[in-house]
Amino acid sequence: MPLSRQTFRAAPLTAAVTAVMLGTAALPMTATQVEAQERVRWQVPIAFPSHLVGLSTPVRYLSESLEQTSDGNITLRYYEPGELIPPFEILDAVSQGIYDAGYTWVGYDQGSIPALPLFSGAPFGMEPPAYLAWHYFGGGAELLEEIYADYDVHPLLCSMIGPEAAGWFAEPLESLEQIDGLRIRFAGIGGRVLERLGASVTMIPGGELYQAMERGVIDATEFSAPAVDRILGMQEIVQNYVMPGWHQTFTTAHLLVNQESWDALSPQSQAQIDMGCRAATLYGYAQSEFETPQALRDFEAEGVNAQVLPDEVLAELRRVTNEVQAEIAAENEMFARVLESQREFMEVHGNWHHKGHLPRSYYAPEALARD
């Protein structure tokens, strides 16, 4: 049975004791002599295999950077999915103090906490720059902390990537009538949208998707951005890759920390872990934006049909999304608060984005080829 809350502190040396040890009280004391930094030894179960670009590689970066910057005093040893617990049990294990921390996509817990998909990737939601602004400066982090306070958990944003693909389908998706009766793996609020359109939606961990598609357990699936999907090997089974990721315009992962374990840390250790997660978020986003375009290029070179959904299909998906979100908001006060906060921010940010940024058409391959 793994130990929990493995945080140890060395007792501080008083000035008097230090003076005796040095032979005089006049000599200056080093930081080590005054108080040795605490040693943090946490076991961290993670929800995704640690090699998935931008999705889970940030937890590797976090672990390695904390080890280096703390001179070995802070060790977050991560464990692959299933090594300690199944991926979908991370919140419960951290909440109960079985483990000090866990790294996960918080949308997995939408069944018990309906607002979480708004923090992990929602349909027709913010793009990454806007979400980061809202999270750090627009009240997003405070709302998430309020949600997790009921579970004795302290959440830290620790990864972000851009939009996912809308999924792998046996045939090109030309009409939403094709969704009716489809057995599909889909996550978050987008899954509820597809259920409204007649799909049979299931949730399967990423590590099991290849086998599920290969054996015909599901007819279609979404998981992540091209760089991650390529690692999973979905292109070996299905050739129709649908975009854009209307259902998740960004994807985040969080380090969930048991509140007692967090409170037991010194301010210095808290600051190091917090800064580590902020750095890991930037690391994952940059890595994903580097690897994902290359993965898409390779898909297309190998004959994958990278389809862009027609405008009329996207418009209908947005209409159904608004209906579903309105229903969830009517049932759950926190969901309504978070959704309203995001929409109010986007009224301001969207105006800036629309007027201040070049239209996307300026970055289309055919436009760049003409320059």
DOBA-946682 format. One record per residue (C-alpha): residue in three letters; residue number from 0; x negated, y, z negated. Coordinates in steps of 0.2 Angstrom, whole numbers, plus 5000, padded with zeros to 4 digits. Each point is the difference from the previous one (the first is absolute). Layout:
! DOBA-946682
(rec ALA,NUM,(X,Y,Z))
...
! end
This chain:
! DOBA-946682
(rec MET,0,(5000,5000,5000))
(rec PRO,1,(4992,5016,5005))
(rec LEU,2,(4997,5013,4987))
(rec SER,3,(5010,5016,5000))
(rec ARG,4,(4995,5018,4996))
(rec GLN,5,(4981,4996,5000))
(rec THR,6,(4994,5017,4996))
(rec PHE,7,(4986,5002,4987))
(rec ARG,8,(4993,5015,4992))
(rec ALA,9,(4983,5002,4992))
(rec ALA,10,(5001,5009,4983))
(rec PRO,11,(4994,5018,5000))
(rec LEU,12,(4984,5004,4991))
(rec THR,13,(5002,5014,4988))
(rec ALA,14,(4988,5015,5000))
(rec ALA,15,(4993,4994,4983))
(rec VAL,16,(4997,4983,5005))
(rec THR,17,(4992,5006,5016))
(rec ALA,18,(4988,5012,4990))
(rec VAL,19,(4994,4985,4989))
(rec MET,20,(4997,4990,5015))
(rec LEU,21,(4990,5014,5008))
(rec GLY,22,(4991,5005,4985))
(rec THR,23,(5006,5018,5001))
(rec ALA,24,(5017,5009,5002))
(rec ALA,25,(4992,5013,5011))
(rec LEU,26,(4997,4989,5015))
(rec PRO,27,(5014,5001,5014))
(rec MET,28,(5011,4985,5002))
(rec THR,29,(5003,4992,5016))
(rec ALA,30,(5018,4995,5006))
(rec THR,31,(4996,4982,4997))
(rec GLN,32,(4995,5003,4982))
(rec VAL,33,(5015,5010,4997))
(rec GLU,34,(5012,4988,5007))
(rec ALA,35,(4998,4985,5012))
(rec GLN,36,(5013,5000,5014))
(rec GLU,37,(5013,4987,4998))
(rec ARG,38,(5000,4985,5011))
(rec VAL,39,(5015,4995,5010))
(rec ARG,40,(5002,4983,5006))
(rec TRP,41,(5017,4997,5010))
(rec GLN,42,(5006,4986,5010))
(rec VAL,43,(5011,5007,5014))
(rec PRO,44,(5011,4989,5011))
(rec ILE,45,(5003,5007,5017))
(rec ALA,46,(5015,4998,5012))
(rec PHE,47,(4990,4998,5016))
(rec PRO,48,(4985,4991,5006))
(rec SER,49,(4985,5012,4996))
(rec HIS,50,(4994,5001,5018))
(rec LEU,51,(5016,5009,5008))
(rec VAL,52,(4994,5017,5007))
(rec GLY,53,(5006,5015,4991))
(rec LEU,54,(5013,4989,4991))
(rec SER,55,(4990,4991,4987))
(rec THR,56,(4982,5005,5004))
(rec PRO,57,(5002,5015,4989))
(rec VAL,58,(5001,4989,4985))
(rec ARG,59,(4983,4993,5005))
(rec TYR,60,(4993,5017,5002))
(rec LEU,61,(5008,5005,4983))
(rec SER,62,(4992,4986,4991))
(rec GLU,63,(4983,5002,5008))
(rec SER,64,(4999,5019,4997))
(rec LEU,65,(5006,4999,4982))
(rec GLU,66,(4987,4987,4996))
(rec GLN,67,(4986,5012,5008))
(rec THR,68,(5006,5017,4993))
(rec SER,69,(5003,4993,4982))
(rec ASP,70,(4983,4991,5000))
(rec GLY,71,(5009,4984,4998))
(rec ASN,72,(5011,5005,4985))
(rec ILE,73,(5017,4999,5010))
(rec THR,74,(5003,4984,5009))
(rec LEU,75,(5016,4997,5009))
(rec ARG,76,(4999,4982,5006))
(rec TYR,77,(5013,4997,5013))
(rec TYR,78,(5008,4983,5004))
(rec GLU,79,(5007,4995,5017))
(rec PRO,80,(5019,4997,5001))
(rec GLY,81,(5005,4984,4991))
(rec GLU,82,(4983,4998,4991))
(rec LEU,83,(5008,5006,4984))
(rec ILE,84,(5018,5003,5004))
(rec PRO,85,(5011,5001,5015))
(rec PRO,86,(5000,5017,5009))
(rec PHE,87,(5018,5005,4995))
(rec GLU,88,(4997,4997,4982))
(rec ILE,89,(4987,5014,4998))
(rec LEU,90,(5012,5013,4992))
(rec ASP,91,(5006,4988,4987))
(rec ALA,92,(4983,4994,4995))
(rec VAL,93,(4993,5018,4998))
(rec SER,94,(5016,5006,4991))
(rec GLN,95,(4999,4986,4987))
(rec GLY,96,(4981,5002,4998))
(rec ILE,97,(4995,4983,5007))
(rec TYR,98,(4988,5010,5011))
(rec ASP,99,(4993,5018,4997))
(rec ALA,100,(5003,5005,5018))
(rec GLY,101,(5006,4993,5017))
(rec TYR,102,(4999,5007,5018))
(rec THR,103,(5016,4999,5011))
(rec TRP,104,(5012,5007,5012))
(rec VAL,105,(5013,5006,4988))
(rec GLY,106,(5014,4998,5012))
(rec TYR,107,(5000,4982,4996))
(rec ASP,108,(5010,5004,4984))
(rec GLN,109,(5014,5010,5009))
(rec GLY,110,(5012,4987,4993))
(rec SER,111,(4998,5006,4982))
(rec ILE,112,(4994,5018,5004))
(rec PRO,113,(5010,5006,5016))
(rec ALA,114,(4989,5016,5001))
(rec LEU,115,(4984,4992,5003))
(rec PRO,116,(5001,4998,5019))
(rec LEU,117,(5000,5019,5001))
(rec PHE,118,(4982,5000,4992))
(rec SER,119,(4994,4985,5010))
(rec GLY,120,(5006,5004,5018))
(rec ALA,121,(5018,5005,5005))
(rec PRO,122,(5009,5000,5016))
(rec PHE,123,(4998,5017,5010))
(rec GLY,124,(4990,5006,4985))
(rec MET,125,(4985,5011,4998))
(rec GLU,126,(4984,4998,5009))
(rec PRO,127,(4985,4997,4990))
(rec PRO,128,(4994,5018,4998))
(rec ALA,129,(5017,5006,4995))
(rec TYR,130,(5002,4986,4988))
(rec LEU,131,(4983,5003,4992))
(rec ALA,132,(5004,5019,4997))
(rec TRP,133,(5017,4995,4993))
(rec HIS,134,(4992,4987,4988))
(rec TYR,135,(4986,5010,4993))
(rec PHE,136,(5008,5018,5000))
(rec GLY,137,(5019,4998,5003))
(rec GLY,138,(5005,4990,4985))
(rec GLY,139,(4999,4982,5008))
(rec ALA,140,(4987,4993,4988))
(rec GLU,141,(5010,5007,4985))
(rec LEU,142,(5016,4991,5006))
(rec LEU,143,(4991,4984,5003))
(rec GLU,144,(4993,5001,4982))
(rec GLU,145,(5017,5003,4993))
(rec ILE,146,(5007,4985,5009))
(rec TYR,147,(4986,4988,4993))
(rec ALA,148,(5001,5007,4983))
(rec ASP,149,(5015,4988,4997))
(rec TYR,150,(4988,4986,5004))
(rec ASP,151,(4985,5006,4990))
(rec VAL,152,(4990,5002,5015))
(rec HIS,153,(4989,5014,5006))
(rec PRO,154,(5000,5001,5020))
(rec LEU,155,(4985,5007,5010))
(rec LEU,156,(5001,5002,5019))
(rec CYS,157,(4985,4990,5006))
(rec SER,158,(5003,4998,5019))
(rec MET,159,(5009,5007,5015))
(rec ILE,160,(5000,4996,5018))
(rec GLY,161,(5010,5007,5015))
(rec PRO,162,(5016,4993,5008))
(rec GLU,163,(5002,4981,5002))
(rec ALA,164,(5006,4992,5016))
(rec ALA,165,(5019,4996,5000))
(rec GLY,166,(4995,4982,5002))
(rec TRP,167,(4997,4985,5011))
(rec PHE,168,(5015,4993,5011))
(rec ALA,169,(5002,4986,5012))
(rec GLU,170,(5008,5012,5013))
(rec PRO,171,(4998,5019,5003))
(rec LEU,172,(5013,5009,4989))
(rec GLU,173,(5011,5010,5011))
(rec SER,174,(5016,5000,4990))
(rec LEU,175,(5005,4999,4982))
(rec GLU,176,(5012,4987,5005))
(rec GLN,177,(4985,4988,5001))
(rec ILE,178,(4998,5002,4981))
(rec ASP,179,(5017,4992,4996))
(rec GLY,180,(4996,4982,4994))
(rec LEU,181,(4981,5002,5000))
(rec ARG,182,(4990,4992,4986))
(rec ILE,183,(4987,5013,4996))
(rec ARG,184,(4987,5004,4987))
(rec PHE,185,(5002,5018,4996))
(rec ALA,186,(4996,5011,4984))
(rec GLY,187,(5007,5014,4991))
(rec ILE,188,(5016,5011,5005))
(rec GLY,189,(4997,4995,5018))
(rec GLY,190,(5005,4982,4995))
(rec ARG,191,(5017,5007,4994))
(rec VAL,192,(5002,5009,5016))
(rec LEU,193,(4997,4985,5011))
(rec GLU,194,(5012,4990,4989))
(rec ARG,195,(5013,5013,5003))
(rec LEU,196,(4997,4996,5019))
(rec GLY,197,(5002,4982,4997))
(rec ALA,198,(4983,4993,4997))
(rec SER,199,(4996,4987,4987))
(rec VAL,200,(4986,5008,4991))
(rec THR,201,(4987,4991,4989))
(rec MET,202,(4985,5005,4990))
(rec ILE,203,(4984,4990,5003))
(rec PRO,204,(4982,5004,4994))
(rec GLY,205,(4988,5005,5013))
(rec GLY,206,(4989,4985,4998))
(rec GLU,207,(5015,4988,5004))
(rec LEU,208,(5006,5009,5016))
(rec TYR,209,(4990,4991,5013))
(rec GLN,210,(5006,4983,4995))
(rec ALA,211,(5018,5007,4998))
(rec MET,212,(5000,5006,5018))
(rec GLU,213,(4991,4985,5007))
(rec ARG,214,(5012,4988,4992))
(rec GLY,215,(5015,5010,5006))
(rec VAL,216,(5006,5004,4982))
(rec ILE,217,(5003,5018,5006))
(rec ASP,218,(5003,5007,5017))
(rec ALA,219,(4991,5017,4998))
(rec THR,220,(4989,5009,4987))
(rec GLU,221,(4992,5016,4995))
(rec PHE,222,(4986,5002,4988))
(rec SER,223,(4988,5014,5002))
(rec ALA,224,(4990,5011,5013))
(rec PRO,225,(4991,4992,5015))
(rec ALA,226,(4983,4998,4991))
(rec VAL,227,(5008,4990,4986))
(rec ASP,228,(5012,4990,5012))
(rec ARG,229,(4985,4995,5010))
(rec ILE,230,(4991,4993,4985))
(rec LEU,231,(5016,4989,4997))
(rec GLY,232,(4999,4994,5018))
(rec MET,233,(5018,5003,5005))
(rec GLN,234,(4995,5004,5018))
(rec GLU,235,(4996,4981,5001))
(rec ILE,236,(5018,4996,4998))
(rec VAL,237,(5010,5015,5007))
(rec GLN,238,(4997,5012,5014))
(rec ASN,239,(5013,5013,4997))
(rec TYR,240,(4994,5014,4988))
(rec VAL,241,(5013,5013,4997))
(rec MET,242,(4996,5018,4994))
(rec PRO,243,(5001,5012,4992))
(rec GLY,244,(5001,4996,4982))
(rec TRP,245,(5017,5008,4997))
(rec HIS,246,(5002,4990,4984))
(rec GLN,247,(4984,5006,4992))
(rec THR,248,(4992,5016,5006))
(rec PHE,249,(4987,4997,4987))
(rec THR,250,(4995,4986,4988))
(rec THR,251,(4992,5002,4983))
(rec ALA,252,(4993,4988,4987))
(rec HIS,253,(4999,5004,4982))
(rec LEU,254,(4989,4995,4985))
(rec LEU,255,(5013,4996,4986))
(rec VAL,256,(4992,5001,4983))
(rec ASN,257,(5008,4994,4984))
(rec GLN,258,(5004,5016,4990))
(rec GLU,259,(4992,4994,4984))
(rec SER,260,(4984,4995,5009))
(rec TRP,261,(5000,5017,5008))
(rec ASP,262,(5003,5009,4984))
(rec ALA,263,(4986,4991,4992))
(rec LEU,264,(4987,5006,5012))
(rec SER,265,(4990,5015,4997))
(rec PRO,266,(5003,5016,5010))
(rec GLN,267,(4984,4997,5009))
(rec SER,268,(5005,4982,5006))
(rec GLN,269,(5017,5006,5004))
(rec ALA,270,(4993,5014,5011))
(rec GLN,271,(4988,4988,5008))
(rec ILE,272,(5014,4987,5005))
(rec ASP,273,(5011,5015,5006))
(rec MET,274,(4986,5007,5011))
(rec GLY,275,(4996,4983,5006))
(rec CYS,276,(5018,4997,5006))
(rec ARG,277,(5000,5017,5009))
(rec ALA,278,(4984,4996,5009))
(rec ALA,279,(5007,4982,5004))
(rec THR,280,(5015,5008,5008))
(rec LEU,281,(4990,5011,5011))
(rec TYR,282,(4988,4985,5004))
(rec GLY,283,(5015,4989,5005))
(rec TYR,284,(5009,5013,5011))
(rec ALA,285,(4984,5005,5009))
(rec GLN,286,(4995,4982,5003))
(rec SER,287,(5018,4995,5006))
(rec GLU,288,(5000,5015,5012))
(rec PHE,289,(4983,4994,5007))
(rec GLU,290,(5005,4982,5002))
(rec THR,291,(5018,5001,5005))
(rec PRO,292,(4998,5009,5017))
(rec GLN,293,(4986,4987,5004))
(rec ALA,294,(5012,4985,4995))
(rec LEU,295,(5014,5007,5011))
(rec ARG,296,(4988,5003,5015))
(rec ASP,297,(4994,4981,4998))
(rec PHE,298,(5018,4994,4999))
(rec GLU,299,(5004,5009,5016))
(rec ALA,300,(4984,4993,5009))
(rec GLU,301,(5005,4983,4995))
(rec GLY,302,(5018,5001,5008))
(rec VAL,303,(5010,5005,4984))
(rec ASN,304,(5015,5010,5005))
(rec ALA,305,(4999,5015,4989))
(rec GLN,306,(5018,5007,5002))
(rec VAL,307,(5006,5017,4995))
(rec LEU,308,(5018,5000,4994))
(rec PRO,309,(5012,5011,5011))
(rec ASP,310,(5006,5016,4993))
(rec GLU,311,(5018,4994,4999))
(rec VAL,312,(4995,4985,4990))
(rec LEU,313,(4990,5011,4988))
(rec ALA,314,(5015,5012,4998))
(rec GLU,315,(5011,4985,4995))
(rec LEU,316,(4988,4993,4988))
(rec ARG,317,(4999,5018,4992))
(rec ARG,318,(5019,5001,4999))
(rec VAL,319,(5001,4983,4991))
(rec THR,320,(4985,5005,4989))
(rec ASN,321,(5009,5016,4994))
(rec GLU,322,(5016,4989,4996))
(rec VAL,323,(4990,4988,4990))
(rec GLN,324,(4990,5013,4990))
(rec ALA,325,(5016,5009,4996))
(rec GLU,326,(5007,4984,4993))
(rec ILE,327,(4985,4996,4989))
(rec ALA,328,(4999,5019,4994))
(rec ALA,329,(5019,4998,4995))
(rec GLU,330,(4996,4985,4990))
(rec ASN,331,(4983,5005,4992))
(rec GLU,332,(4996,5017,4993))
(rec MET,333,(4981,4999,5001))
(rec PHE,334,(5001,4995,5018))
(rec ALA,335,(5011,5015,5003))
(rec ARG,336,(4988,5011,4991))
(rec VAL,337,(4984,4994,5009))
(rec LEU,338,(5009,5001,5017))
(rec GLU,339,(5006,5018,4997))
(rec SER,340,(4982,5005,4994))
(rec GLN,341,(4992,4993,5016))
(rec ARG,342,(5013,5008,5011))
(rec GLU,343,(4999,5017,4992))
(rec PHE,344,(4981,4999,5002))
(rec MET,345,(5002,4994,5018))
(rec GLU,346,(5011,5015,5005))
(rec VAL,347,(4985,5011,4996))
(rec HIS,348,(4986,4988,5006))
(rec GLY,349,(5010,4995,5016))
(rec ASN,350,(5001,5018,5006))
(rec TRP,351,(4981,5002,4998))
(rec HIS,352,(4997,4983,5008))
(rec HIS,353,(5011,5004,5015))
(rec LYS,354,(4994,5017,5003))
(rec GLY,355,(4982,4999,4995))
(rec HIS,356,(4994,4983,5007))
(rec LEU,357,(4998,4997,5019))
(rec PRO,358,(5014,4989,5007))
(rec ARG,359,(4996,4981,5001))
(rec SER,360,(5001,5001,5019))
(rec TYR,361,(4983,5009,4999))
(rec TYR,362,(4992,4984,4993))
(rec ALA,363,(5008,4987,5012))
(rec PRO,364,(4986,4991,5010))
(rec GLU,365,(5006,5007,5017))
(rec ALA,366,(4999,5018,4993))
(rec LEU,367,(4982,4997,4993))
(rec ALA,368,(4995,4992,5017))
(rec ARG,369,(5005,5016,5009))
(rec ASP,370,(4989,5011,4988))
! end
